Amino acid sequence: MEGAIRLLKIYISETDMVGNMPLYEEIVREARDFGLGGATVYRGILSFGASHSIYSVKMEFPKNHVPVAIEIVDEKPRIEAFREKVKQLIDASEKGALVTVQDVDVLDYRRGRKYNQFTSF
């Protein structure tokens, strides 16, 4: 991964779904199938968004209604091409989201030995 590298960041709720699949899982699966450099999902502990409702892991919700952020990195043209897929998935979920993109400097990106038993989802 060299040159103009982009970080695509998607903020959604853990409970957002596309069909019977969590939206965050579907986005990561699509990013992998698209051949992007990498994706990570972070679970938040406190948030508010456009609705100004506050969500926290301290509160009792029926289904862990907490924020998640998905970060995806790759070269600029590949991220730009993938943004349309993200938009389609968010539209299909019929939920709110915040999607940002920023330029980043990649200092090191290399493959290493990994535990393959975790890559089957």
Number of C-alpha atoms within 10 A of each C-alpha: 14 12 11 13 19 21 21 22 19 20 20 22 22 20 17 21 19 18 10 7 12 15 23 26 16 16 22 20 14 16 20 14 9 14 11 18 15 14 18 12 17 13 14 16 12 14 15 12 14 8 7 8 8 11 20 16 15 10 12 10 11 7 8 15 16 22 22 21 20 20 18 23 24 23 18 20 11 16 21 14 11 18 15 11 15 20 13 10 19 23 13 13 17 11 15 14 18 12 15 12 17 11 13 15 11 14 7 7 10 5 5 6 5 8 7 7 7 7 7 5 6
